[in-house]
Amino acid sequence: MSELSLGSLRVPLSLDLPPVEVPDAVRTGLKWAGIVVGAGACTVMAYHTVAAIVCRPAPWFSFISYGKTKMTTPYSFEDPRFYPRAQLPWLGQLEQHWEEIRDELQAFLRTMPVPFVPYFRPDLVNKAGAWKTLGLKAWGLEDRAIMQHFPKTCKVLRDLPVPVVGVSFNHLEARGVVKAHQGNTNAIARVHLGLKVPKNKTEDCYFKVSSDIRPWREGQAFGFCDAHWHTAFNGADESRYILLFDAIHPEYTHMTTYICARVVADLALQYFTGRIRLIQWLTKVAPTPTRLVLYNTFVPVFHVLLLINPDFLSFFS
């Protein structure tokens, strides 16, 4: 027994607290929760340890690269802004089939069974809905319901001698501008194939990577490094349509699924942060630890899901 002294007044304080009975079910639940969390943490650490050893040379990622957060990893590699055609020798094979791809798109546009959707970042355009996309595949995630409308396009891309991890048709409205932005990684060559390019004011319809400029031309393709800052302009009076796809560079093909998993984890983190209040609160209280823990947990999860079924998102639609 101890006492609290307040001048001449002494108040006895009892520290003898009654025992708290924890039900056996709660004890068991807490025990197994600890085991699961511990095992999960060990699995995640083991995954990233193996990845650090196997995934060489290490590509650059915009969110986390070499253990640092996005804000501290500016792109500093020496990749060209636009790749020389000699570095992408299969562009000629693609261009031989451009009319087939264009015709499939035109047939789709006549019926429009699925709408093009505005890009998920409205801050990147000069007016609402200026940039719309129809995604067939994104970082290994397939939308087979949309892919079935473009069998010839999918076959042309499958026949290319490179892993294609992302495919979409892109619509840029007349007078539309896509503001400067940076991609997720330098592990890909992002390719544009002109399908419907305005005939008037063609000099005002072009793509810019850093300070280098290329106009779009129907039936012609070019590849660029998505890690560089880039922007798109359509100053003409007509819409512009292109096929856009991502091809993994040869030196990274052995880690294709890993690259996709890292980018998907980054996108998932952005998505959940904008929609789940608990994550929003945690990122305000401890932003860097929260993002690092979630991101590093998401990567192996998406890696496994991509290996099991690239169309796994269809289960949630």
N, C-alpha and C positions, 0 to 999 in steps of 0.2 A: 504494500500500500504506500502511495506517495501522496504529497500534499502540494496544493497550489497556494502560495502566500500572497495575499493582497493586503499589504499593511499589517494591521493587527488581526486580520481575518485569515484563517487557514481553512482551505476547502480540500477535503480528502478527494483524491483522484484514484479511481480503481482502473487498473490496466488488465484486469481479469476479464477478457472478452469471452462470451459463450462460444463454444465450438460451432462451426458451420458445417452442417452435413451436406456433402455434395453427392447427389444420387450417382449410383454406379453407371447408369447410362450416360450421364454427362461426363464422368471421368473417362469412360471408354471412348466417347466421341472426341474429347479433347486429345486423348492419346493418339488416336488414329489420324486426327487432323494434323497433329504435329509430325507424325510419320510421313503423311502424304506431302506436306509442305517441304519437309526436309528432303525427301526423295526427289520431289520436283526440282528443288533448287540444285541438287547435285546433278540431276540429269541435264538441266539447262547449262550449268557450268561445264560439264563434260562435252556437251554438244559444241559450245563455243570454243573450247580448247582444241577439239579435233578440227573444227572449221578453220581456226587460225593456222593450223599446221598444213592442212590439205589444200586450202583455197589460196594458192599462190600462183602467179603474182596477185597481190591484193588490189582489187579495183577500188575506185573512189566511190563513196556513197554520200549523198547530200545530208542525210540525217545524222548518222554516226559513222565516223571513219577513224580507224586507229584508236578507238576508245574515247574519242572526244565528241562533244555534242555538235549539233548542226552549226551553231553560231561560230564555232571555232575551227571549222574545217572548210575554208574556201578552196575552190578548185584550183589546183596548181600544177596539173599534169601538162604534158606537151602534145596532147592530141590535136590534130588539125581541126579547124573550124568546120570546113567542108572536106570530106574525105576524097582524095584522088580516086578516079574510077579504077585505076589499077589496083587499089586496095580493096575495092568491092567489085571484083570481076563478074559477078553474077547479075549485076544491074542490067546488062544486055539481055540476059535470059528473061528477066522480068519484063522488060520493055517489049519483047516480042509478043507478049500476051496482053498488052495494055487495053486493046479494043475489047477483048473478052471481058476483062474486069469492068471497063466502062459500061459495056452493054448490060452486065448484071446489075450494076448500080442504077442505070436508067430504068430498067424493068422494075426494080425495087421502088424507085421514086414514083413511078406511075401509080402504084397501089398503096405504097407506104404502110405495110402491115404493122410496122413498129416505127415509132417516131424517132428522129434524131433528138438528142437531149442536149441542153446547154451544158457547157463544161462546168464542172462542179465548183470552180472558183470564179464567181462573177466579177471579182476585183481585177481580173486579168484582161477584160475586154472594155472597149470604149463605149459600148451600148449593150443593153440587156439582150441576150440571145444571139449576139453577133457570131459566136463560135459554137457550133453544135457538132456532136460526134455520134457515130453509131459504132459501138464497140463489139467486135467479134471475139477478141482475146486481149487480156491485159495482164502482163507479167505472169503468164502461165495459166491464169484463170480464164476458162473458156465459157462463152455463152453459146451453147450448141443450138439453142432455139433460133438465134440470129444467124449462126454459121450455116444453117441448112438452107438459107436463102441465097447463099453465095458459094455453091459447090465448086465452080470453076476457079474462082478467086482463091479458095482454100487449097485447091489442088496445085495451082501455080506456086503458092507460097510453100507448100509441103515439098515440092520438087526442088526448091532452092537448096544449095549445098551448105546451108547455115541454119542454126536453130532460130526460128522466129517465135518470139515470146509475147509479142503484142501486135494486134491488127485492128485498125479502125478506119472508117470513112469519115473524113472531116469536111465540114461545110463552113465556109467563111462568107458571111453576107456582104453584099455591096456596101462599100464605105466602112467595112469592119476592120478593126485593129485588135490584134492580140498583143498585149503589152509584154515588155521584156520579162522573162522568167528563166529559171534554170531547172534542168531535169534532175533525175534521181541518182544517176550513176554514169560513169564513162565506160561501162562494160558493154555497151550496145552502140551500134550505128543506127540512128533513126533515119528512116528513108521516107521521102515524099515522092509519089508518082502522080503527075498531073493527069486528071481525068476530064475535068471541065474547067477551062480557064477562060476568063473574059477576053473577048476579042478586041474590045475597045480599051484604050488606056492601059495596055499591057505593061508599060513601064511603071505604072502605079500599083501593080499587083506582084508582090515579091516577098521573099523571105530573107531575113537578116540574122546572121550569127556573128555576134560581136560587131565588127565593122565591115564584115564581108557580106555581099548581097548576091542573091541568085533569084532570077524570075522563075515562076513556074511555067512549064510548057507541056501541052497535052502530049502524052506518050513518052515523056522524058522523066527520068528519075535522078535524084541526087541523095546522097547520104551525108549526115552531119553529126558532130559530137554533141549530144544532148546536154552534156555537163556545162557547156559554154552558155552564156546568156544569149537568148534569141527572141525574136519577135516576128510577127507576120502582119503584112499590110495588104488590104484589098481596096485600093482607091478607085476601082472601076465601078461601073453601074450594074454589074451582073455578079451573081454568086460564083464562088470558086469551090470546086470539089477536088479532093485528092484522096488517094489511098495512103495511109500512114502505117508503117510497121517497124518493129524493133528487131534487129538481128544481133545476136551475141557475137562478139569478136572471137576469132579462133583461139586466142590464148586463154579465153575464159570459158570455153564450152564445157570443160570438165566440171564446172561449178554452176551450170545454168540454173538448176533448181534452187540452189543456195542464193544466187543473185535475186531471183524472183521472190523468194521468201523474205529477203531483207527489205525489198521495196514494198511488198504487200504489207509487211509489218509496219512500216512507216505510214502507209496510207491508212491502215486500220487504226493506228494510234490517233491520227488526225480525225478520223471518223468518230471514234468512240469519245474522244476528248470533247467533241462538239455536241455530244448527245447524252452522255451519262454524267449525272451531277456529281456522283462520288469521285469520278476521275477528274472532273473540273475542279472540285474542291482540293483534291490532293495535289494537282498541278499548281494550284495557287499557294498552298502551304509549303510544299517541297517539290518544285518543278523538275529540277534535274534528276533527283533520285527516282521520282515517280515515272518519268519518261524512260529512264534507263532500265528500270525493273520491268515495266510493261513491254517495252520494245524487245529487250533481250529474251523475254518469255514468249512473245508472239512469234519470233523468228523460227524456232524449232517447231512450234505448233503448225505454222503455215507450211513449213518444209514438208512435214509428214502429210498434211492434207493435200498438197499439190502432187505428192507421189502417189497417194491413194486414188484420188479422183480430182482432176483439174476442173471439173464442173460442179464442185461441191456446193457452190453458192446457190445452185438451183434448188437445193433442199429448203432454202429459206425464202424462196420466191413464191 
